[in-house]
Amino acid sequence: MPPALAAWLVLSLLGGTGAEDMCGEPPAASSHSAAAPQLSPEERLSPHMPESLRCDACHAIAFQIEEHLRKAEGKVGKKALKESEYMEVLERSCSQDWEGYGVLELDGEKRLSGPGLPRQQLLSVMVSGGPWPGRLSKLCHGYVGEQDEAQIYGAHRRGPAALRQLLCHGDKGPCAGRKDRPDPRKAPQNEL
């Protein structure tokens, strides 16, 4: 038996592909499945972001504001934007479609997922669309309305961490007293 054929036979047997697999049906592929998260009535129907997802939502909003401001500054050569320019960018940031965001379940906990949020797991089902884009837009407008636009822009100029700190981790922020991206508390199941 030629050495190459002997090596192939040994590797095939070690890899679990025997001669019977070569002549018969192809080996069965392993299957994986993931279920969509089961959403409570509050999570499905309320016009407001559920409390348990507000910290994640704030991080998504801070990321989007940061990205929009960074792109606008890139168009003017990294110079500071004028007040009218950054106010317009903040409005655009909040009025975008937010379609890349949704909810998935990770270890029994529902988490917001999308751009700017850490990738959760390889195999998961994300529920997007529906109420999530409107909730994010509403929260974003709320954050911009609560804070002075100049203060938001100043935090952006200091860096992404400063903007997240201002919006999300301050005394009244949805992540107050938590680490950077914590596990959310369970949402009350009976509130709408």
Backbone as a printed PyTorch tensor [residue, N CA C, xyz], in Angstrom:
tensor([[[  0.8480,  -1.1650,   0.0000],
         [  0.0000,   0.0000,   0.0000],
         [  0.8980,   1.2330,   0.0000]],

        [[  0.6420,   2.1650,  -0.9260],
         [  1.4650,   3.3830,  -0.9800],
         [  1.3110,   4.1730,   0.3210]],

        [[  2.3910,   4.8530,   0.7640],
         [  2.3540,   5.6010,   2.0190],
         [  1.2670,   6.6770,   2.0470]],

        [[  1.0090,   7.3540,   0.9530],
         [ -0.0100,   8.4120,   0.9330],
         [ -1.3900,   7.8250,   1.1860]],

        [[ -1.6800,   6.6650,   0.5970],
         [ -2.9660,   6.0240,   0.7910],
         [ -3.1100,   5.5590,   2.2370]],

        [[ -2.0480,   5.0140,   2.8120],
         [ -2.0740,   4.5680,   4.2020],
         [ -2.3140,   5.7570,   5.1310]],

        [[ -1.6780,   6.8880,   4.8820],
         [ -1.8590,   8.0840,   5.7070],
         [ -3.2950,   8.5870,   5.6050]],

        [[ -3.8470,   8.5830,   4.4060],
         [ -5.2220,   9.0230,   4.2110],
         [ -6.1960,   8.1240,   4.9720]],

        [[ -5.9680,   6.8120,   4.9080],
         [ -6.8320,   5.8590,   5.5890],
         [ -6.7820,   6.0700,   7.1080]],

        [[ -5.5930,   6.2660,   7.6620],
         [ -5.4550,   6.4940,   9.0910],
         [ -6.1470,   7.8000,   9.4960]],

        [[ -5.9110,   8.8690,   8.7410],
         [ -6.5430,  10.1500,   9.0590],
         [ -8.0600,  10.0700,   8.9270]],

        [[ -8.5550,   9.3580,   7.9440],
         [ -9.9970,   9.2030,   7.7750],
         [-10.6080,   8.4740,   8.9560]],

        [[ -9.9490,   7.4160,   9.4080],
         [-10.4650,   6.6550,  10.5380],
         [-10.3840,   7.4660,  11.8280]],

        [[ -9.3010,   8.2080,  12.0220],
         [ -9.1760,   9.0460,  13.2120],
         [-10.1930,  10.1780,  13.2040]],

        [[-10.4960,  10.6940,  12.0620],
         [-11.4600,  11.7860,  11.9220],
         [-12.8930,  11.2940,  11.9890]],

        [[-13.1360,  10.0090,  12.1220],
         [-14.4790,   9.4860,  12.2430],
         [-15.1330,   9.2220,  10.9100]],

        [[-14.4070,   9.3210,   9.8170],
         [-14.9680,   9.0510,   8.5070],
         [-14.4030,   7.7300,   8.0240]],

        [[-15.1580,   6.6950,   8.2140],
         [-14.7130,   5.3700,   7.8090],
         [-15.0970,   5.0900,   6.3730]],

        [[-14.7240,   3.9310,   5.8810],
         [-15.0010,   3.5510,   4.4990],
         [-16.4960,   3.4830,   4.2510]],

        [[-17.2920,   3.0550,   5.2850],
         [-18.7360,   2.9760,   5.0850],
         [-19.3380,   4.3430,   4.8170]],

        [[-18.7610,   5.4020,   5.3920],
         [-19.2570,   6.7480,   5.1310],
         [-18.8980,   7.2010,   3.7230]],

        [[-17.8040,   6.7230,   3.2070],
         [-17.3640,   7.1440,   1.8830],
         [-18.2520,   6.5550,   0.7940]],

        [[-18.7820,   5.3650,   1.0050],
         [-19.5600,   4.6840,  -0.0210],
         [-21.0580,   4.9020,   0.1540]],

        [[-21.5140,   5.1690,   1.3550],
         [-22.9440,   5.3110,   1.6170],
         [-23.3420,   6.7650,   1.6980]],

        [[-24.2700,   7.0310,   2.5810],
         [-24.7660,   8.3830,   2.7830],
         [-23.6860,   9.2660,   3.3980]],

        [[-23.7070,  10.5440,   3.1260],
         [-22.7390,  11.4340,   3.7670],
         [-22.9980,  11.4590,   5.2790]],

        [[-21.9500,  11.7190,   6.0460],
         [-22.1320,  11.7510,   7.4930],
         [-23.1440,  12.8250,   7.8880]],

        [[-23.9110,  12.5390,   8.9050],
         [-24.9250,  13.4800,   9.3680],
         [-24.2460,  14.7100,   9.9620]],

        [[-24.7480,  15.8590,   9.5930],
         [-24.2170,  17.1160,  10.1440],
         [-24.7940,  17.3140,  11.5360]],

        [[-23.9670,  17.8540,  12.4120],
         [-24.4810,  18.1260,  13.7510],
         [-25.4360,  19.3080,  13.6590]],

        [[-26.4910,  19.2590,  14.4360],
         [-27.4650,  20.3380,  14.3670],
         [-27.4640,  21.1190,  15.6700]],

        [[-27.7260,  22.4010,  15.5260],
         [-27.8140,  23.3040,  16.6650],
         [-29.1160,  24.0680,  16.5160]],

        [[-29.6870,  24.4600,  17.6120],
         [-30.8990,  25.2530,  17.5220],
         [-30.8710,  26.3450,  18.5890]],

        [[-31.6200,  27.3670,  18.3250],
         [-31.7490,  28.4700,  19.2780],
         [-33.1800,  28.9600,  19.1900]],

        [[-33.7480,  29.2920,  20.3130],
         [-35.1190,  29.7880,  20.3530],
         [-35.1230,  31.2970,  20.5200]],

        [[-36.1510,  31.9080,  19.9990],
         [-36.3190,  33.3460,  20.1800],
         [-36.6620,  33.6080,  21.6480]],

        [[-36.2430,  34.7450,  22.1840],
         [-36.5710,  35.0440,  23.5790],
         [-38.0830,  35.1720,  23.7680]],

        [[-38.5580,  34.6930,  24.8890],
         [-39.9780,  34.8350,  25.2440],
         [-40.1520,  36.2010,  25.9040]],

        [[-40.8890,  37.0700,  25.2530],
         [-41.0500,  38.4390,  25.7340],
         [-42.2970,  38.5740,  26.6010]],

        [[-42.1450,  39.3160,  27.6820],
         [-43.2690,  39.5970,  28.5790],
         [-44.2100,  40.5930,  27.8940]],

        [[-45.4160,  40.7850,  28.4280],
         [-46.3020,  41.8070,  27.8560],
         [-45.6550,  43.2010,  27.8280]],

        [[-44.9260,  43.5490,  28.8910],
         [-44.2400,  44.8480,  28.9020],
         [-43.2460,  44.9410,  27.7540]],

        [[-42.4740,  43.8920,  27.5560],
         [-41.4440,  43.8990,  26.5180],
         [-42.0520,  43.9250,  25.1180]],

        [[-43.2310,  43.3430,  24.9570],
         [-43.8840,  43.3130,  23.6430],
         [-44.7050,  44.5660,  23.3550]],

        [[-45.3760,  45.1200,  24.3780],
         [-46.4250,  46.1070,  24.1200],
         [-46.1560,  47.5200,  24.6060]],

        [[-45.3390,  47.6820,  25.6170],
         [-45.1330,  49.0080,  26.1870],
         [-44.3880,  49.9150,  25.2080]],

        [[-44.7550,  51.2090,  25.1640],
         [-44.0020,  52.1290,  24.3100],
         [-42.6570,  52.5290,  24.9360]],

        [[-42.4320,  52.1410,  26.1980],
         [-41.2170,  52.5130,  26.9160],
         [-40.2230,  51.3500,  26.9420]],

        [[-38.9530,  51.6820,  27.0350],
         [-37.9090,  50.6660,  27.1520],
         [-38.0470,  49.9980,  28.5210]],

        [[-38.1050,  48.6610,  28.5630],
         [-38.1680,  47.9840,  29.8670],
         [-36.9610,  48.3510,  30.7260]],

        [[-37.1990,  48.4950,  32.0080],
         [-36.1540,  48.8930,  32.9510],
         [-34.9180,  48.0030,  32.8380]],

        [[-35.1310,  46.7060,  32.6640],
         [-34.0100,  45.7610,  32.6270],
         [-33.1030,  45.9450,  31.4200]],

        [[-33.5630,  46.6660,  30.3950],
         [-32.7720,  46.8590,  29.1770],
         [-32.2720,  48.2940,  29.0160]],

        [[-32.5570,  49.1510,  29.9650],
         [-32.1930,  50.5670,  29.8140],
         [-30.6930,  50.8230,  29.8360]],

        [[-29.9500,  50.0590,  30.6000],
         [-28.4960,  50.2500,  30.6120],
         [-27.9150,  49.8740,  29.2500]],

        [[-28.3330,  48.7190,  28.7100],
         [-27.8790,  48.3270,  27.3760],
         [-28.2840,  49.3740,  26.3440]],

        [[-29.5270,  49.8600,  26.4400],
         [-30.0200,  50.8700,  25.4970],
         [-29.1840,  52.1360,  25.5690]],

        [[-28.8160,  52.5430,  26.7670],
         [-28.0020,  53.7480,  26.9270],
         [-26.6400,  53.5840,  26.2500]],

        [[-26.0480,  52.4040,  26.3990],
         [-24.7580,  52.1580,  25.7430],
         [-24.9060,  52.1900,  24.2200]],

        [[-26.0050,  51.6690,  23.7050],
         [-26.2490,  51.7060,  22.2540],
         [-26.4160,  53.1500,  21.7900]],

        [[-27.1530,  53.9400,  22.5510],
         [-27.3810,  55.3480,  22.2020],
         [-26.0670,  56.1310,  22.2510]],

        [[-25.2820,  55.9290,  23.2940],
         [-23.9880,  56.6230,  23.3920],
         [-23.0990,  56.2510,  22.2080]],

        [[-23.1130,  54.9770,  21.8160],
         [-22.3230,  54.5400,  20.6650],
         [-22.7810,  55.2580,  19.3950]],

        [[-24.0790,  55.3170,  19.1620],
         [-24.5940,  55.9580,  17.9450],
         [-24.3060,  57.4550,  17.9300]],

        [[-24.4670,  58.1200,  19.0590],
         [-24.1490,  59.5480,  19.1300],
         [-22.6660,  59.7550,  18.8330]],

        [[-21.8320,  58.9310,  19.4410],
         [-20.3790,  59.0210,  19.2300],
         [-20.0390,  58.8330,  17.7480]],

        [[-20.6320,  57.8160,  17.1250],
         [-20.3610,  57.5470,  15.7050],
         [-20.8000,  58.7110,  14.8170]],

        [[-21.9830,  59.2350,  15.0380],
         [-22.4720,  60.3390,  14.2130],
         [-21.6080,  61.5950,  14.3890]],

        [[-21.2360,  61.9050,  15.6260],
         [-20.3930,  63.0750,  15.8560],
         [-18.9980,  62.8890,  15.2520]],

        [[-18.4550,  61.6790,  15.3830],
         [-17.1260,  61.3860,  14.8290],
         [-17.1340,  61.5510,  13.2980]],

        [[-18.1730,  61.0430,  12.6510],
         [-18.2690,  61.1750,  11.1840],
         [-18.4170,  62.6390,  10.7690]],

        [[-19.2160,  63.3910,  11.5120],
         [-19.3890,  64.8150,  11.1940],
         [-18.0730,  65.5670,  11.3600]],

        [[-17.3110,  65.2580,  12.4050],
         [-16.0090,  65.9030,  12.6020],
         [-15.0220,  65.4930,  11.5110]],

        [[-15.1200,  64.2640,  11.0530],
         [-14.2460,  63.7990,   9.9760],
         [-14.4410,  64.5980,   8.6930]],

        [[-15.6510,  65.0760,   8.4800],
         [-15.9460,  65.8710,   7.2800],
         [-15.3480,  67.2700,   7.3520]],

        [[-15.0610,  67.7490,   8.5680],
         [-14.4740,  69.0830,   8.7240],
         [-13.0190,  69.0000,   9.1770]],

        [[-12.4050,  67.8630,   8.9810],
         [-10.9880,  67.7080,   9.3030],
         [-10.6950,  67.5450,  10.7740]],

        [[-11.5540,  66.8760,  11.5030],
         [-11.3630,  66.5940,  12.9380],
         [-11.4400,  67.8470,  13.8090]],

        [[-11.8250,  68.9650,  13.2170],
         [-11.9940,  70.1830,  14.0120],
         [-13.2870,  70.0910,  14.8080]],

        [[-13.3800,  70.8910,  15.8520],
         [-14.6080,  70.9450,  16.6460],
         [-15.7470,  71.4830,  15.7840]],

        [[-16.9110,  70.9330,  15.9810],
         [-18.0900,  71.3840,  15.2540],
         [-18.6470,  72.6450,  15.8940]],

        [[-19.3170,  73.4500,  15.0980],
         [-20.0230,  74.6160,  15.6180],
         [-21.2760,  74.1250,  16.3390]],

        [[-21.8110,  74.9740,  17.2220],
         [-22.9890,  74.5810,  18.0030],
         [-24.1380,  74.1240,  17.1050]],

        [[-24.4210,  74.8620,  16.0480],
         [-25.5270,  74.4820,  15.1570],
         [-25.2550,  73.1300,  14.4900]],

        [[-23.9890,  72.8490,  14.1920],
         [-23.6420,  71.5760,  13.5490],
         [-23.8250,  70.3970,  14.4970]],

        [[-23.3060,  70.5080,  15.7220],
         [-23.4430,  69.3520,  16.6090],
         [-24.8730,  69.1730,  17.0840]],

        [[-25.6540,  70.2490,  17.1700],
         [-27.0690,  70.0920,  17.5280],
         [-27.8180,  69.3380,  16.4310]],

        [[-27.4960,  69.6440,  15.1820],
         [-28.1120,  68.9350,  14.0590],
         [-27.7010,  67.4570,  14.0590]],

        [[-26.4370,  67.1760,  14.3460],
         [-25.9480,  65.7990,  14.3860],
         [-26.6280,  65.0230,  15.5120]],

        [[-26.8000,  65.6470,  16.6580],
         [-27.4780,  64.9800,  17.7720],
         [-28.9220,  64.6470,  17.4010]],

        [[-29.5910,  65.5520,  16.7260],
         [-30.9690,  65.2990,  16.2860],
         [-31.0040,  64.1340,  15.2960]],

        [[-30.0650,  64.1250,  14.3450],
         [-29.9960,  63.0270,  13.3680],
         [-29.6950,  61.7070,  14.0470]],

        [[-28.8250,  61.7290,  15.0470],
         [-28.4670,  60.5070,  15.7730],
         [-29.6980,  59.8670,  16.3880]],

        [[-30.5460,  60.6800,  16.9800],
         [-31.7300,  60.1510,  17.6570],
         [-32.8550,  59.7960,  16.6830]],

        [[-32.8940,  60.4410,  15.5350],
         [-33.9770,  60.2310,  14.5690],
         [-33.6860,  59.1330,  13.5550]],

        [[-32.5570,  58.4640,  13.6670],
         [-32.2350,  57.3850,  12.7360],
         [-33.2260,  56.2390,  12.8850]],

        [[-33.1060,  55.1950,  12.0660],
         [-34.1050,  54.1220,  12.0960],
         [-33.8890,  53.0720,  13.1950]],

        [[-32.7060,  52.9270,  13.7560],
         [-32.4050,  51.9990,  14.8600],
         [-32.7280,  50.5400,  14.5180]],

        [[-32.8050,  50.1940,  13.2470],
         [-33.2310,  48.8520,  12.8460],
         [-32.2300,  47.7430,  13.1750]],

        [[-30.9890,  48.0580,  13.4610],
         [-29.9930,  47.0300,  13.7520],
         [-30.0470,  46.5020,  15.1760]],

        [[-31.0120,  46.9600,  15.9620],
         [-31.0840,  46.5870,  17.3700],
         [-32.2780,  45.6870,  17.6500]],

        [[-32.0980,  44.8410,  18.6310],
         [-33.1680,  43.9570,  19.0520],
         [-32.7970,  43.2870,  20.3590]],

        [[-33.6030,  42.3320,  20.7550],
         [-33.4050,  41.6330,  22.0210],
         [-33.0850,  40.1740,  21.7580]],

        [[-32.1490,  39.6610,  22.5340],
         [-31.8440,  38.2290,  22.5110],
         [-31.7580,  37.7480,  23.9400]],

        [[-31.7360,  36.4380,  24.0960],
         [-31.6620,  35.8760,  25.4320],
         [-30.3040,  35.2240,  25.6090]],

        [[-29.6580,  35.5430,  26.7100],
         [-28.3440,  35.0040,  27.0290],
         [-28.3740,  34.4960,  28.4560]],

        [[-28.1760,  33.2090,  28.6180],
         [-28.2060,  32.5820,  29.9500],
         [-29.4670,  32.9490,  30.7270]],

        [[-30.5930,  32.9240,  30.0390],
         [-31.8640,  33.1920,  30.6930],
         [-32.1770,  34.6660,  30.8960]],

        [[-31.2890,  35.5590,  30.5270],
         [-31.4930,  37.0080,  30.6850],
         [-31.6740,  37.6390,  29.3080]],

        [[-32.6160,  38.5410,  29.2020],
         [-32.8060,  39.2640,  27.9470],
         [-31.8210,  40.4150,  27.9010]],

        [[-31.1880,  40.5840,  26.7340],
         [-30.1980,  41.6560,  26.5350],
         [-30.4720,  42.3420,  25.2100]],

        [[-30.2180,  43.6280,  25.1650],
         [-30.2850,  44.3690,  23.9240],
         [-29.0260,  44.0450,  23.1350]],

        [[-29.1640,  43.9130,  21.8410],
         [-28.0250,  43.5710,  21.0040],
         [-28.0440,  44.4450,  19.7580]],

        [[-26.8560,  44.7620,  19.2590],
         [-26.7490,  45.5600,  18.0500],
         [-25.4170,  46.2940,  18.0320]],

        [[-25.2300,  47.1950,  17.0560],
         [-23.9720,  47.9320,  16.9380],
         [-23.6070,  48.6730,  18.2260]],

        [[-22.3340,  48.5290,  18.6200],
         [-21.8340,  49.2030,  19.8090],
         [-22.0100,  48.4160,  21.0900]],

        [[-22.7230,  47.3060,  21.0150],
         [-22.9060,  46.4460,  22.1830],
         [-22.1040,  45.1770,  21.9510]],

        [[-21.4880,  44.6480,  22.9890],
         [-20.6690,  43.4410,  22.8010],
         [-21.4760,  42.3070,  22.1940]],

        [[-20.8110,  41.5490,  21.3410],
         [-21.4420,  40.3740,  20.7320],
         [-21.7560,  39.3940,  21.8520]],

        [[-22.9680,  38.8900,  21.8740],
         [-23.4250,  38.0890,  22.9890],
         [-23.0150,  36.6210,  22.9070]],

        [[-23.3490,  35.9460,  21.8410],
         [-22.9950,  34.5480,  21.6800],
         [-23.1270,  34.2120,  20.2130]],

        [[-22.4910,  33.1080,  19.8080],
         [-22.4710,  32.7610,  18.3980],
         [-23.8360,  32.3500,  17.8740]],

        [[-24.5810,  31.5580,  18.6360],
         [-25.8570,  31.0510,  18.1730],
         [-26.9680,  31.6150,  19.0410]],

        [[-27.6960,  32.5710,  18.4950],
         [-28.8000,  33.1650,  19.2330],
         [-29.7970,  33.7140,  18.2390]],

        [[-31.0070,  33.9290,  18.6940],
         [-32.0580,  34.5080,  17.8740],
         [-32.3660,  35.8800,  18.4520]],

        [[-32.2800,  36.8940,  17.6030],
         [-32.5380,  38.2580,  18.0490],
         [-33.9050,  38.6860,  17.5250]],

        [[-34.7330,  39.2440,  18.4010],
         [-36.0160,  39.8010,  18.0180],
         [-35.7860,  41.2830,  17.7910]],

        [[-35.8870,  41.7040,  16.5330],
         [-35.6410,  43.1160,  16.2160],
         [-36.8890,  43.7160,  15.5860]],

        [[-36.8040,  44.9840,  15.2290],
         [-37.9620,  45.6590,  14.6730],
         [-38.9960,  45.8890,  15.7590]],

        [[-40.2510,  45.8740,  15.3950],
         [-41.3210,  46.0550,  16.3710],
         [-41.1370,  47.3260,  17.1810]],

        [[-41.2360,  47.2290,  18.5140],
         [-41.1610,  48.4370,  19.3360],
         [-39.7430,  48.9210,  19.6120]],

        [[-38.7200,  48.1120,  19.3340],
         [-37.3600,  48.4620,  19.7550],
         [-36.8240,  49.7350,  19.1130]],

        [[-36.9500,  49.9480,  17.7970],
         [-36.4340,  51.2040,  17.2190],
         [-37.0990,  52.4500,  17.8030]],

        [[-38.4030,  52.4280,  17.9810],
         [-39.1000,  53.5850,  18.5520],
         [-38.6830,  53.8540,  19.9860]],

        [[-38.4810,  52.7930,  20.7480],
         [-38.0500,  52.9490,  22.1340],
         [-36.6630,  53.5690,  22.2120]],

        [[-35.7610,  53.1170,  21.3490],
         [-34.4020,  53.6720,  21.3460],
         [-34.4200,  55.1350,  20.9300]],

        [[-35.1890,  55.4680,  19.9120],
         [-35.2710,  56.8560,  19.4630],
         [-35.8350,  57.7450,  20.5730]],

        [[-36.8840,  57.2810,  21.2280],
         [-37.5000,  58.0480,  22.3140],
         [-36.5100,  58.2600,  23.4670]],

        [[-35.7860,  57.2070,  23.8550],
         [-34.7820,  57.3340,  24.9160],
         [-33.6770,  58.3000,  24.5180]],

        [[-33.2130,  58.1900,  23.2720],
         [-32.1400,  59.0560,  22.7860],
         [-32.5690,  60.5180,  22.8700]],

        [[-33.7650,  60.8290,  22.3870],
         [-34.2600,  62.2150,  22.4680],
         [-34.3730,  62.6590,  23.9290]],

        [[-34.7560,  61.7420,  24.8000],
         [-34.8400,  62.0570,  26.2270],
         [-33.4870,  62.4050,  26.8120]],

        [[-32.4640,  61.6130,  26.4730],
         [-31.1140,  61.8900,  26.9870],
         [-30.6070,  63.2340,  26.4880]],

        [[-30.8120,  63.4960,  25.1900],
         [-30.3440,  64.7640,  24.6280],
         [-31.1180,  65.9300,  25.2510]],

        [[-32.4170,  65.7340,  25.5180],
         [-33.2260,  66.7810,  26.1360],
         [-32.8530,  67.0290,  27.5940]],

        [[-32.4740,  65.9660,  28.3190],
         [-32.1080,  66.1030,  29.7380],
         [-30.7560,  66.7770,  29.9100]],

        [[-29.8330,  66.4670,  29.0290],
         [-28.4850,  67.0200,  29.1090],
         [-28.3910,  68.2490,  28.2110]],

        [[-27.5120,  69.1010,  28.5130],
         [-27.2120,  70.2380,  27.6530],
         [-26.4370,  69.6980,  26.4430]],

        [[-26.8430,  70.0820,  25.2400],
         [-26.1730,  69.5850,  24.0360],
         [-24.6740,  69.8760,  24.0610]],

        [[-24.3080,  71.0540,  24.5990],
         [-22.8880,  71.4070,  24.6960],
         [-22.1650,  70.4500,  25.6390]],

        [[-22.8440,  70.0290,  26.6920],
         [-22.2460,  69.0770,  27.6370],
         [-22.0420,  67.7130,  26.9660]],

        [[-23.0150,  67.2720,  26.1740],
         [-22.8880,  66.0050,  25.4400],
         [-21.7300,  66.0980,  24.4580]],

        [[-21.6570,  67.2060,  23.7260],
         [-20.5710,  67.3510,  22.7490],
         [-19.2170,  67.4270,  23.4470]],

        [[-19.1420,  68.1200,  24.5720],
         [-17.8890,  68.1920,  25.3300],
         [-17.4490,  66.8120,  25.8070]],

        [[-18.3910,  65.9920,  26.2530],
         [-18.0670,  64.6240,  26.6810],
         [-17.5630,  63.8140,  25.4850]],

        [[-18.1980,  63.9900,  24.3430],
         [-17.7320,  63.2990,  23.1200],
         [-16.2910,  63.6880,  22.8000]],

        [[-15.9760,  64.9580,  22.9370],
         [-14.6200,  65.4280,  22.6140],
         [-13.5840,  64.8220,  23.5620]],

        [[-13.9920,  64.4600,  24.7800],
         [-13.0800,  63.8140,  25.7350],
         [-12.9360,  62.3250,  25.4690]],

        [[-13.8670,  61.7350,  24.7120],
         [-13.7510,  60.3210,  24.3530],
         [-15.0160,  59.5280,  24.6520]],

        [[-15.1470,  58.3490,  24.0420],
         [-16.3480,  57.5200,  24.2070],
         [-16.6570,  57.1770,  25.6650]],

        [[-15.6350,  56.9450,  26.4680],
         [-15.8740,  56.5980,  27.8760],
         [-16.5190,  57.7690,  28.6110]],

        [[-16.1190,  58.9860,  28.2900],
         [-16.6900,  60.1670,  28.9420],
         [-18.1600,  60.3400,  28.5540]],

        [[-18.4840,  60.0650,  27.3070],
         [-19.8720,  60.1810,  26.8670],
         [-20.7380,  59.1130,  27.5340]],

        [[-20.2570,  57.8780,  27.5990],
         [-21.0020,  56.8100,  28.3040],
         [-21.1730,  57.1560,  29.7770]],

        [[-20.1250,  57.7140,  30.3860],
         [-20.2070,  58.0990,  31.7990],
         [-21.2830,  59.1660,  31.9980]],

        [[-21.2950,  60.1650,  31.1400],
         [-22.2710,  61.2460,  31.2530],
         [-23.6980,  60.7310,  31.0860]],

        [[-23.9410,  59.9720,  30.0230],
         [-25.2980,  59.5440,  29.7110],
         [-25.7840,  58.3680,  30.5540]],

        [[-24.9010,  57.4070,  30.8060],
         [-25.3430,  56.1200,  31.3570],
         [-24.9850,  55.8820,  32.8140]],

        [[-23.8460,  56.3730,  33.2510],
         [-23.3330,  55.9930,  34.5650],
         [-23.3650,  57.1080,  35.5960]],

        [[-23.8830,  58.2690,  35.2330],
         [-23.9830,  59.3550,  36.2000],
         [-24.9700,  59.0110,  37.3100]],

        [[-25.1820,  59.9270,  38.2200],
         [-26.0640,  59.6850,  39.3690],
         [-27.4560,  59.2060,  38.9630]],

        [[-27.9910,  59.7700,  37.8990],
         [-29.3490,  59.4270,  37.4780],
         [-29.3660,  58.4920,  36.2660]],

        [[-28.2050,  58.0740,  35.7870],
         [-28.1330,  57.2330,  34.6030],
         [-28.6750,  55.8290,  34.8340]],

        [[-29.1060,  55.1640,  33.7710],
         [-29.6730,  53.8260,  33.9070],
         [-28.6660,  52.7680,  34.3660]],

        [[-27.3900,  53.0740,  34.2800],
         [-26.3480,  52.1370,  34.7100],
         [-25.6830,  52.6060,  36.0050]],

        [[-26.2570,  53.5980,  36.6660],
         [-25.6540,  54.1840,  37.8730],
         [-25.3200,  53.1030,  38.8890]],

        [[-24.0870,  53.1570,  39.3840],
         [-23.6480,  52.2100,  40.4010],
         [-23.3080,  50.8310,  39.8800]],

        [[-23.3020,  50.6470,  38.5720],
         [-22.9780,  49.3440,  37.9840],
         [-21.6610,  49.4300,  37.2580]],

        [[-21.0960,  48.2560,  36.9570],
         [-19.8850,  48.2340,  36.1430],
         [-20.2520,  48.5870,  34.7060]],

        [[-19.2700,  48.6210,  33.7950],
         [-19.4590,  49.1480,  32.4450],
         [-20.6490,  48.5470,  31.7020]],

        [[-20.7700,  47.2400,  31.6480],
         [-21.8980,  46.6180,  30.9520],
         [-22.4080,  45.4630,  31.7950]],

        [[-23.2520,  45.7530,  32.7540],
         [-23.6710,  44.7660,  33.7260],
         [-24.7650,  43.8500,  33.2190]],

        [[-25.0130,  42.7860,  33.9780],
         [-26.1850,  41.9620,  33.7350],
         [-27.3770,  42.7460,  34.2440]],

        [[-28.4210,  42.8650,  33.4440],
         [-29.5740,  43.6350,  33.8870],
         [-30.3840,  42.8920,  34.9340]],

        [[-31.1220,  43.6610,  35.7090],
         [-32.0650,  43.0690,  36.6470],
         [-33.2240,  42.5130,  35.8480]],

        [[-33.9180,  41.5520,  36.4050],
         [-35.0910,  41.0060,  35.7230],
         [-36.1730,  42.0720,  35.6500]],

        [[-36.8540,  42.1200,  34.5100],
         [-37.9200,  43.0930,  34.3240],
         [-39.1800,  42.6310,  35.0540]],

        [[-39.8990,  43.5610,  35.6440],
         [-41.1820,  43.1770,  36.2490],
         [-42.0840,  42.6300,  35.1510]],

        [[-42.7230,  41.5140,  35.3860],
         [-43.5180,  40.8520,  34.3650],
         [-44.9370,  41.3910,  34.2560]],

        [[-45.4190,  42.1420,  35.2560],
         [-46.7990,  42.5550,  35.2520],
         [-47.0210,  44.0230,  34.9150]],

        [[-45.9940,  44.7380,  34.5220],
         [-46.1510,  46.1620,  34.2200],
         [-46.2810,  46.3950,  32.7320]],

        [[-47.1140,  47.3230,  32.3530],
         [-47.2150,  47.7320,  30.9580],
         [-46.8660,  49.1580,  30.9190]]])
